[in-house]
Amino acid sequence: MPEGLTALNGLLGLALTSALLIAVPGPSIMFLVGQTITVGRSTLLLAAESLR
């Protein structure tokens, strides 16, 4: 396999993995969204402070 093609495959894999990690929210983000939908904005601010 040509060396340029191998480097392109590695770069494509890195870009795909990075995009997937950025697109999928973590558990703390899902918790904050759920709290906001359930209770309201004021609770969101309190929950965000407790996660720090």
PLY file of the C-alpha trace (Angstrom):
ply
format ascii 1.0
element vertex 52
property float x
property float y
property float z
element edge 51
property int vertex1
property int vertex2
end_header
0.00 0.00 0.00
1.43 3.42 -0.87
2.58 5.46 2.10
0.41 8.45 1.14
-2.71 6.28 1.18
-1.85 4.92 4.63
-1.47 8.45 5.99
-4.80 9.42 4.41
-6.51 6.44 6.05
-5.09 7.43 9.42
-6.20 11.02 9.02
-9.68 9.92 7.93
-9.94 7.63 10.96
-8.89 10.43 13.29
-11.42 12.84 11.79
-14.23 10.30 12.02
-13.43 9.41 15.62
-13.17 13.07 16.63
-16.51 13.90 14.99
-18.18 11.01 16.80
-16.79 12.04 20.19
-17.91 15.63 19.67
-21.40 14.68 18.44
-22.30 12.29 21.28
-23.10 14.16 24.51
-21.79 12.83 27.78
-23.92 11.79 30.76
-23.57 15.12 32.55
-24.91 17.01 29.52
-27.87 14.63 29.26
-28.53 15.14 32.99
-28.57 18.91 32.59
-30.90 18.74 29.58
-33.24 16.38 31.43
-33.32 18.62 34.50
-34.06 21.67 32.37
-36.95 19.95 30.59
-38.39 18.55 33.82
-38.03 21.42 36.28
-36.94 24.57 34.50
-34.08 26.97 33.92
-33.45 27.91 37.57
-32.73 24.28 38.44
-30.39 24.04 35.47
-28.20 26.76 36.92
-28.12 25.04 40.31
-27.36 21.63 38.75
-24.57 23.11 36.63
-22.98 24.60 39.72
-23.14 21.28 41.58
-21.26 19.52 38.75
-18.22 21.77 39.13
0 1
1 2
2 3
3 4
4 5
5 6
6 7
7 8
8 9
9 10
10 11
11 12
12 13
13 14
14 15
15 16
16 17
17 18
18 19
19 20
20 21
21 22
22 23
23 24
24 25
25 26
26 27
27 28
28 29
29 30
30 31
31 32
32 33
33 34
34 35
35 36
36 37
37 38
38 39
39 40
40 41
41 42
42 43
43 44
44 45
45 46
46 47
47 48
48 49
49 50
50 51
